[in-house]
Amino acid sequence: MSVRLPSALALFTLLAGCAVAPSHPVATTPAPQPPPVAAGVAANDNLNAVAWSQTAIEHDLIYLQTYRDAESRLLAALHDKQWDALDKADRTTPIKGLKPAVILDIDETALDNSPYQARVIRSGGEFNEADWAAWCKEQQARALPGAVEFTRFAADHGIAVIYISNRAKDLDQVTLANLNKVGFPVSGPQAFLGLGTVLDGCEQVGTEKGCRRQLIARHYRVLMQFGDQIGDFVDVLANTADGRRKAVADYLPWIGTRWFVLPNPTYGSWEPALFNNDWSAPVQQRRQEKIDALRYR
């Protein structure tokens, strides 16, 4: 004889009746409220890029893959006394007898600033120095996956970890504090070269990092460099799509061995290269020039 099962509603009612109510209410902590979305905020071209950076597991896996691969190669580079990762323009001092080092960019290479980008999207605005500085002073940027583990491995093997940043000079101390907070090895202010760094005899051009790499070259044999922009590895003479390709053409064999490039779809010098580096142009004009640069076949 078949047995008739109770309906889903009856079963739910039966189970609910067996539940025991807690003797005291459970206290809950209110979730932090996100910044408000500006009324009538326009569609933002950066939305997908920031959403991918924050939520796609593929993003985190690329960082882990990159830093783990670099770690697996680091000791071999250390023991090869001819190994150096500075381009020929920056290697101004012979490497013999120099101490070993690795160089890391900070933003989107070591620290994750996507929350700032998310705030810009929600507010309907654009990047501005005041809001960016306020974000940096919060010291809330998280370490990107694999970066702390790699740098600690390097430091544990006597390899200096040097950070080069294009943050404004008045953000030096909060940046160092943020790096320390999330676990990066920072041996002192000398391990951090910001925009205020001056090298006698080298003319600083904009925010290019060549002079700071040359300063490092006086004291270190550089085993590896890490960054999310090609300007983190070599100075770019012409910031056009073709000029950027030419800047790295001679160093393609170094990619994945001496130079490790990390993904940043949210901002970078690749973007103004598409509209003649003219940030004064209207937003719609810049957007149209980026559309015109797309390949359709």
C-alpha positions as CSV (number, residue, x, y, z in Angstrom):
1,M,0.0,0.0,0.0
2,S,1.4,3.4,-0.9
3,V,1.9,6.1,1.7
4,R,0.8,9.6,0.9
5,L,3.5,12.1,1.6
6,P,2.5,15.4,3.3
7,S,2.3,18.4,1.0
8,A,5.3,20.8,1.0
9,L,3.2,23.4,2.9
10,A,2.2,20.8,5.6
11,L,5.8,19.6,6.0
12,F,7.0,23.2,6.3
13,T,4.4,23.9,9.0
14,L,5.3,20.7,10.9
15,L,9.0,21.6,10.9
16,A,8.3,25.2,11.9
17,G,6.3,24.0,14.8
18,C,9.2,22.0,16.1
19,A,11.6,25.0,16.1
20,V,12.6,26.4,19.4
21,A,12.5,30.1,19.7
22,P,15.6,31.6,21.3
23,S,15.2,32.8,24.9
24,H,16.9,36.1,24.1
25,P,17.0,38.1,20.9
26,V,20.2,37.7,18.9
27,A,22.1,40.9,18.6
28,T,23.1,41.9,15.1
29,T,25.7,44.4,13.9
30,P,24.3,46.7,11.2
31,A,26.1,46.3,7.9
32,P,28.1,49.3,6.8
33,Q,26.2,51.5,4.4
34,P,27.7,52.0,0.9
35,P,28.1,55.5,-0.5
36,P,24.9,56.8,-2.0
37,V,24.4,56.6,-5.8
38,A,24.1,60.1,-7.2
39,A,20.7,60.9,-8.6
40,G,20.5,60.5,-12.4
41,V,24.1,59.1,-12.5
42,A,25.1,58.4,-16.1
43,A,26.4,55.1,-17.4
44,N,30.1,54.8,-16.6
45,D,32.5,53.1,-19.0
46,N,34.5,51.9,-16.0
47,L,31.8,49.9,-14.4
48,N,32.6,46.5,-16.0
49,A,36.3,47.0,-15.4
50,V,35.8,47.8,-11.7
51,A,33.2,45.0,-11.2
52,W,35.7,42.5,-12.8
53,S,38.5,43.7,-10.6
54,Q,36.5,43.4,-7.4
55,T,34.4,40.3,-8.0
56,A,35.9,38.0,-10.7
57,I,37.9,35.1,-9.2
58,E,39.9,35.2,-12.5
59,H,41.3,38.5,-11.3
60,D,42.6,37.1,-8.1
61,L,43.9,34.0,-9.8
62,I,46.0,36.0,-12.3
63,Y,47.7,37.8,-9.4
64,L,48.3,34.6,-7.5
65,Q,49.6,32.9,-10.6
66,T,52.0,35.8,-11.4
67,Y,53.4,36.2,-7.9
68,R,53.8,32.4,-7.4
69,D,55.5,32.0,-10.7
70,A,57.9,34.8,-9.9
71,E,58.6,33.3,-6.5
72,S,59.5,30.0,-8.1
73,R,62.1,31.7,-10.3
74,L,63.5,34.2,-7.8
75,L,66.3,32.1,-6.2
76,A,67.6,31.1,-9.6
77,A,67.8,34.8,-10.5
78,L,69.5,35.5,-7.2
79,H,72.2,32.9,-7.8
80,D,72.9,34.0,-11.4
81,K,75.3,36.9,-10.8
82,Q,74.8,38.2,-14.4
83,W,71.0,38.4,-13.9
84,D,69.5,42.0,-14.0
85,A,66.1,43.3,-14.7
86,L,66.8,47.0,-15.5
87,D,66.6,48.2,-19.0
88,K,69.8,49.4,-20.6
89,A,68.9,53.1,-20.1
90,D,68.5,52.6,-16.3
91,R,71.4,50.3,-15.7
92,T,74.0,53.1,-15.2
93,T,76.2,51.2,-12.7
94,P,77.9,47.8,-13.3
95,I,76.1,45.1,-11.3
96,K,79.1,43.3,-10.0
97,G,79.1,43.3,-6.2
98,L,75.7,45.0,-5.8
99,K,73.1,43.8,-3.4
100,P,70.0,42.1,-4.9
101,A,66.6,43.7,-5.0
102,V,63.1,43.5,-6.5
103,I,61.1,46.6,-7.5
104,L,57.3,46.8,-7.1
105,D,54.9,49.5,-8.2
106,I,52.3,50.1,-5.5
107,D,48.8,50.9,-6.9
108,E,47.1,47.9,-8.6
109,T,50.4,46.0,-8.2
110,A,50.7,45.7,-4.4
111,L,47.6,47.6,-3.2
112,D,44.1,47.4,-4.4
113,N,42.4,50.8,-4.9
114,S,39.3,49.5,-6.6
115,P,37.1,50.8,-3.8
116,Y,38.1,54.4,-4.8
117,Q,37.1,53.6,-8.4
118,A,33.8,52.2,-7.2
119,R,33.2,55.5,-5.3
120,V,33.8,57.5,-8.5
121,I,31.3,55.3,-10.3
122,R,28.6,55.7,-7.6
123,S,29.1,59.4,-7.4
124,G,28.9,59.9,-11.2
125,G,32.1,61.9,-11.1
126,E,35.7,61.5,-12.5
127,F,39.0,61.0,-10.8
128,N,40.2,64.1,-8.9
129,E,43.3,64.5,-6.7
130,A,41.4,65.6,-3.5
131,D,39.2,62.5,-3.4
132,W,42.1,60.3,-4.3
133,A,44.2,61.7,-1.5
134,A,41.4,61.3,1.0
135,W,41.1,57.6,0.0
136,C,44.9,57.1,0.4
137,K,44.8,58.7,3.8
138,E,42.2,56.2,5.0
139,Q,44.9,53.5,4.6
140,Q,42.2,50.9,3.8
141,A,43.7,49.5,0.5
142,R,44.0,45.7,0.7
143,A,47.0,43.8,-0.5
144,L,46.5,42.2,-3.9
145,P,46.6,38.3,-3.9
146,G,50.1,36.8,-3.7
147,A,51.9,40.1,-3.3
148,V,52.6,40.0,0.4
149,E,53.7,36.3,0.3
150,F,56.1,37.0,-2.6
151,T,57.7,40.1,-1.0
152,R,58.1,38.3,2.4
153,F,59.8,35.4,0.5
154,A,62.2,37.9,-1.1
155,A,63.0,39.6,2.2
156,D,63.5,36.3,4.0
157,H,66.2,35.5,1.4
158,G,68.1,38.8,1.8
159,I,66.6,40.5,-1.2
160,A,65.6,44.1,-0.7
161,V,62.1,45.0,-1.6
162,I,61.8,48.5,-3.1
163,Y,58.5,50.2,-3.9
164,I,58.2,53.0,-6.5
165,S,55.0,55.1,-6.4
166,N,53.6,58.0,-8.3
167,R,51.5,59.1,-5.4
168,A,52.0,62.7,-4.4
169,K,54.8,63.3,-1.9
170,D,52.5,64.3,0.9
171,L,51.0,60.8,0.8
172,D,54.4,59.1,1.5
173,Q,53.7,58.4,5.2
174,V,50.2,57.1,4.8
175,T,51.2,54.9,2.0
176,L,54.0,53.4,4.0
177,A,51.5,52.9,6.9
178,N,49.1,51.1,4.6
179,L,51.8,48.8,3.3
180,N,52.9,47.9,6.8
181,K,49.3,47.4,7.9
182,V,48.6,44.7,5.3
183,G,51.8,42.9,5.9
184,F,54.3,44.1,3.3
185,P,58.0,44.1,4.4
186,V,59.1,47.7,4.5
187,S,62.7,48.2,5.6
188,G,62.3,51.9,6.0
189,P,61.8,55.1,4.1
190,Q,64.7,54.3,1.8
191,A,62.7,51.4,0.5
192,F,60.0,53.7,-0.8
193,L,60.7,56.1,-3.8
194,G,57.8,58.5,-4.3
195,L,57.4,61.5,-6.7
196,G,59.5,63.6,-4.4
197,T,62.6,61.5,-5.0
198,V,65.4,63.5,-6.7
199,L,68.5,62.1,-8.4
200,D,71.2,64.6,-9.2
201,G,72.0,64.7,-12.9
202,C,68.8,63.0,-14.0
203,E,65.9,65.1,-15.3
204,Q,62.5,64.0,-14.1
205,V,60.0,64.0,-16.9
206,G,56.4,64.1,-15.6
207,T,55.8,61.0,-13.5
208,E,58.2,58.7,-15.4
209,K,60.1,56.4,-13.1
210,G,63.5,56.2,-15.0
211,C,65.4,58.5,-12.6
212,R,64.2,56.5,-9.6
213,R,65.2,53.2,-11.3
214,Q,68.6,54.8,-12.0
215,L,68.9,55.6,-8.3
216,I,68.2,52.0,-7.4
217,A,70.8,50.9,-10.0
218,R,73.5,52.7,-8.1
219,H,73.0,50.3,-5.1
220,Y,71.3,47.2,-6.3
221,R,71.2,44.4,-8.9
222,V,67.5,44.2,-9.7
223,L,66.2,40.7,-10.1
224,M,62.6,41.4,-11.0
225,Q,60.2,44.3,-11.6
226,F,56.4,44.3,-11.1
227,G,53.9,46.7,-12.3
228,D,50.5,47.3,-14.0
229,Q,51.8,49.9,-16.5
230,I,54.7,49.6,-18.9
231,G,56.0,52.9,-17.4
232,D,56.7,50.8,-14.3
233,F,59.5,49.0,-16.3
234,V,60.7,51.5,-19.0
235,D,60.2,55.1,-19.8
236,V,57.8,55.7,-22.7
237,L,59.0,58.3,-25.1
238,A,55.7,58.6,-27.1
239,N,52.5,57.7,-25.3
240,T,50.7,56.4,-28.4
241,A,49.6,52.8,-29.1
242,D,52.6,52.4,-31.5
243,G,55.0,54.2,-29.1
244,R,54.1,52.0,-26.2
245,R,54.6,48.8,-28.3
246,K,58.1,50.1,-29.4
247,A,59.0,50.9,-25.8
248,V,58.8,47.2,-24.8
249,A,59.7,45.6,-28.1
250,D,63.3,44.8,-27.1
251,Y,62.2,43.3,-23.8
252,L,59.6,40.8,-24.7
253,P,61.9,37.9,-23.7
254,W,61.9,39.4,-20.2
255,I,58.1,39.2,-19.7
256,G,57.4,36.5,-17.2
257,T,61.1,36.1,-16.2
258,R,62.4,39.5,-15.2
259,W,59.3,41.7,-15.8
260,F,55.9,40.7,-14.4
261,V,52.9,42.7,-15.7
262,L,49.6,42.7,-13.8
263,P,46.2,43.5,-15.2
264,N,44.6,46.9,-14.7
265,P,41.6,47.6,-16.9
266,T,40.4,50.5,-14.7
267,Y,42.9,53.2,-15.6
268,G,46.4,53.8,-17.0
269,S,48.4,55.5,-19.6
270,W,47.0,53.1,-22.2
271,E,43.7,55.1,-22.0
272,P,44.9,58.7,-22.9
273,A,47.1,57.1,-25.7
274,L,43.8,56.5,-27.5
275,F,42.7,60.2,-27.5
276,N,46.0,62.0,-28.0
277,N,46.6,62.4,-24.3
278,D,44.2,65.3,-24.2
279,W,42.3,65.1,-20.9
280,S,40.9,68.6,-21.6
281,A,38.8,67.2,-24.4
282,P,35.0,66.7,-23.6
283,V,34.1,63.3,-22.2
284,Q,32.0,62.4,-25.3
285,Q,34.9,63.2,-27.6
286,R,37.3,61.1,-25.6
287,R,34.8,58.3,-25.5
288,Q,34.2,58.5,-29.3
289,E,38.0,58.3,-30.0
290,K,38.2,55.2,-27.8
291,I,35.4,53.7,-29.8
292,D,37.1,54.6,-33.0
293,A,40.2,52.8,-31.8
294,L,38.4,49.4,-31.5
295,R,39.1,46.7,-34.0
296,Y,36.1,45.2,-35.8
297,R,37.9,42.4,-37.6
